[in-house]
Amino acid sequence: MRWLLGGGLFLLATAAWAADSSVPLLSVTPGAGGQVIGVPGASLPWLLLFPFLPALLLAFTAFTRIVVVLFLLRQGLGSHTAPPNLVLTGLAVLLTIFVMSPALKTIDAEAYQPYLSGALSFNDAAEHAAQPLKSFMLRQTRAEDLSLFIGDDKTIDPKLADSVPLAALAPAFLTSELKTAFQIGFMVVLPFLVIDLVVAAVLTALGIIMLPPQLVSLPLKLLLFVTVDGWHLLVGSLIGSF
């Protein structure tokens, strides 16, 4: 788990460095009662962004696609509380770690460990840490989504991660991930929609209009999902989509 810790720390460092590496977050000055720790006014906006860093870091990974598909699956099943949000989020985090493990290992080997040994400065280590992450994001980003954010800038080569700024790559990546997640989610939800339509038609034909179709279709959808080993197929498809 050392590489995971190092990768996570440098994902955080990369986000902070990408914002502005020249702004000190804290200042220590001598005072009458000892040292006084203060916050420079220039760094206050970045400190206010700290609560949003977890969401931003998850947006740079495979988490978005995975969690959206899992929640669409639950919506298609018609079960609004099972599996609970905590279970689906935990599964999404574990799958994200598995998918991102090559990039995290590279960050640990090329950035975090050299930084700990003193071979790289903080800024150099942050630059090394950003490259595997940007390469992963660029592979999953559609060309049309990337062109939407880079515009007519001729200095940017969409095929080279080094030339694409993170400010343009991040929203393009997230847009592509949402589109891919909805495409996968459509294929997942479609069989359940067919079951809902069949059950509703049968109940209407039998004149049983007081019985909610969801009460009948939910066991059938669960039976179908278990019969085809749905969790295995879904998890395998999500991992293979990267």
C-alpha positions in Angstrom: 0.0 0.0 0.0 3.0 2.3 0.0 2.6 3.3 -3.6 -1.1 4.0 -3.0 -0.3 6.4 -0.2 2.4 8.0 -2.2 0.1 8.3 -5.2 -2.7 9.8 -3.2 -0.4 12.3 -1.6 1.0 13.4 -4.9 -2.4 13.7 -6.5 -3.2 16.2 -3.8 0.2 17.9 -4.3 -0.3 18.1 -8.1 -3.7 19.7 -7.7 -2.3 22.3 -5.3 0.8 22.9 -7.5 -1.4 23.2 -10.6 -3.3 26.0 -8.9 -0.3 28.1 -7.9 3.0 26.8 -6.5 4.3 30.2 -5.6 1.7 31.1 -2.9 2.6 30.1 0.7 -0.3 28.5 2.5 1.0 29.4 6.0 3.3 32.0 7.4 5.2 31.7 10.7 6.4 34.9 12.3 7.9 35.5 15.8 5.6 37.2 18.3 5.6 38.2 21.9 4.3 34.9 23.1 6.3 32.8 20.6 5.7 31.9 17.0 2.6 33.1 15.3 1.1 31.1 12.5 -1.0 33.0 10.1 -2.6 32.7 6.7 -1.4 35.2 4.0 -4.2 36.9 2.3 -3.0 35.7 -1.2 -3.3 32.1 -0.1 -6.8 32.4 1.5 -8.7 31.6 -1.8 -6.7 28.4 -2.2 -7.4 27.3 1.4 -11.1 27.8 0.8 -10.8 25.3 -2.1 -9.4 22.6 0.2 -12.9 21.1 1.0 -13.5 20.6 -2.7 -10.1 18.9 -3.4 -11.5 15.3 -2.8 -14.2 15.9 -5.4 -11.7 17.4 -7.8 -9.2 14.5 -7.3 -11.9 11.9 -7.8 -12.9 13.8 -11.0 -9.4 13.1 -12.4 -9.7 9.4 -11.9 -12.0 6.5 -13.1 -14.3 7.1 -10.2 -16.9 9.1 -12.1 -17.6 6.5 -14.7 -17.8 3.7 -12.2 -20.0 5.4 -9.7 -22.5 6.7 -12.3 -23.0 3.3 -13.8 -23.5 1.7 -10.4 -26.1 4.2 -9.4 -27.9 3.8 -12.8 -27.9 0.1 -12.1 -29.7 0.6 -8.8 -32.1 3.0 -10.5 -32.9 0.4 -13.2 -33.5 -2.3 -10.6 -36.1 -0.1 -9.0 -34.5 -0.5 -5.5 -33.8 3.0 -4.1 -32.1 1.8 -0.9 -30.4 -1.5 -1.7 -27.4 -1.6 -2.2 -27.0 1.5 0.0 -25.1 4.5 -1.1 -22.1 3.7 1.2 -21.7 0.2 -0.4 -21.9 1.5 -3.9 -19.5 4.3 -3.2 -17.1 1.9 -1.5 -17.2 -0.5 -4.4 -16.6 2.4 -6.8 -13.5 3.6 -4.8 -12.1 0.0 -4.7 -12.5 -0.4 -8.5 -11.0 3.1 -9.0 -7.9 2.1 -7.0 -7.6 -1.1 -9.1 -8.0 0.7 -12.4 -5.7 3.5 -11.4 -3.0 1.3 -9.8 -0.6 1.4 -12.8 -0.7 5.2 -12.8 -0.4 5.3 -9.0 2.6 3.0 -9.0 4.3 5.1 -11.6 3.7 8.2 -9.5 5.1 6.5 -6.5 8.2 5.3 -8.3 9.0 8.4 -10.4 7.8 11.2 -8.1 7.1 10.3 -4.5 10.1 8.1 -3.7 12.6 10.4 -5.4 11.1 13.3 -3.5 11.5 11.5 -0.2 15.1 10.7 -1.0 15.8 14.3 -1.9 16.5 13.6 -5.6 13.7 15.8 -6.7 12.3 19.1 -5.5 8.7 19.5 -4.7 7.9 21.3 -8.0 9.8 18.7 -10.0 8.1 15.9 -8.2 4.7 17.4 -8.8 5.5 17.7 -12.5 6.6 14.0 -12.6 3.4 13.0 -10.7 1.1 14.9 -13.1 2.4 13.0 -16.2 1.0 9.5 -15.6 -2.3 11.1 -14.4 -2.6 13.3 -17.5 -1.7 10.3 -19.8 -4.5 8.3 -18.3 -7.0 11.1 -18.6 -6.0 11.8 -22.2 -6.5 8.1 -23.2 -10.1 8.3 -22.0 -10.9 11.7 -23.4 -12.7 12.0 -26.7 -11.1 14.3 -29.3 -14.2 16.4 -29.8 -14.5 17.0 -26.1 -10.9 18.0 -25.8 -11.2 20.4 -28.8 -14.1 22.1 -27.2 -11.8 23.3 -24.4 -8.5 23.9 -26.3 -10.3 25.8 -29.1 -8.0 27.0 -31.8 -4.8 27.0 -29.8 -2.2 25.8 -32.3 0.5 25.3 -29.6 -1.4 22.4 -28.1 -1.0 18.9 -29.6 -4.1 16.9 -28.5 -2.1 13.6 -28.8 0.7 14.7 -26.3 -0.1 14.8 -22.7 2.8 17.2 -22.0 1.3 19.9 -24.3 -2.3 19.7 -23.0 -2.9 21.9 -20.0 -4.7 20.4 -17.0 -7.2 23.2 -17.0 -8.4 22.1 -20.4 -7.9 18.3 -20.0 -9.8 18.0 -16.7 -13.2 19.2 -17.9 -12.8 17.4 -21.2 -12.0 14.2 -19.4 -15.0 14.6 -17.1 -17.3 15.3 -20.0 -16.1 12.2 -21.8 -16.5 10.1 -18.7 -20.1 11.2 -18.1 -20.9 10.4 -21.7 -19.3 6.9 -21.5 -21.0 6.3 -18.2 -24.4 7.1 -19.7 -23.8 4.9 -22.7 -22.9 1.9 -20.4 -25.8 2.8 -18.1 -28.2 2.6 -21.0 -27.1 -0.9 -21.9 -27.5 -1.9 -18.3 -30.9 -0.4 -17.7 -32.5 -1.5 -21.0 -33.3 -5.1 -20.0 -34.9 -3.9 -16.8 -37.0 -1.4 -18.8 -38.3 -4.3 -20.9 -39.3 -6.3 -17.8 -41.1 -3.2 -16.5 -43.0 -2.8 -19.7 -44.0 -6.5 -19.9 -45.1 -6.6 -16.3 -47.2 -3.5 -16.7 -48.8 -4.8 -19.9 -49.6 -8.2 -18.3 -51.1 -6.6 -15.2 -53.2 -4.2 -17.3 -54.5 -7.1 -19.5 -55.5 -9.0 -16.4 -57.3 -6.0 -15.0 -55.0 -5.8 -11.9 -54.6 -2.1 -12.0 -54.4 -1.5 -8.2 -51.2 -3.5 -7.9 -48.1 -1.4 -8.5 -46.0 -3.0 -11.3 -42.8 -2.3 -9.4 -43.8 -4.9 -6.7 -43.9 -7.6 -9.4 -41.1 -6.5 -11.6 -38.5 -6.1 -8.8 -38.3 -9.8 -8.0 -38.1 -10.6 -11.7 -35.3 -8.1 -12.3 -33.4 -9.4 -9.3 -33.8 -13.0 -10.5 -32.6 -12.0 -14.0 -29.6 -10.1 -12.6 -28.5 -13.0 -10.3 -29.1 -15.6 -13.0 -26.8 -13.9 -15.5 -24.2 -13.2 -12.7 -24.8 -9.5 -13.2 -22.2 -8.2 -10.7 -19.4 -10.2 -12.4 -20.4 -9.0 -15.8 -20.9 -5.4 -14.8 -17.6 -5.1 -12.9 -15.7 -6.9 -15.7 -17.2 -4.6 -18.3 -16.4 -1.5 -16.3 -12.7 -2.5 -15.8 -12.5 -3.5 -19.5 -13.9 -0.2 -20.6 -10.6 1.5 -19.5 
